[in-house]
């Protein structure tokens, strides 16, 4: 039974993710902007209420 525990499956994290730096930054800025808009809406709803 201990031998079956020694067999390791290939890790999901072994595969390297390849993405261009510009694409990563553009998605980051996109979601940062969306978060700011949503956050501003929530704060406004709380303050007006």
PyMOL commands that set and color helices and strands:
alter all, ss='L'
color gray80, all
select helices_A, chain A and resi 2-6+12-14+21-48
alter helices_A, ss='H'
color red, helices_A
deselect
rebuild
show_as cartoon
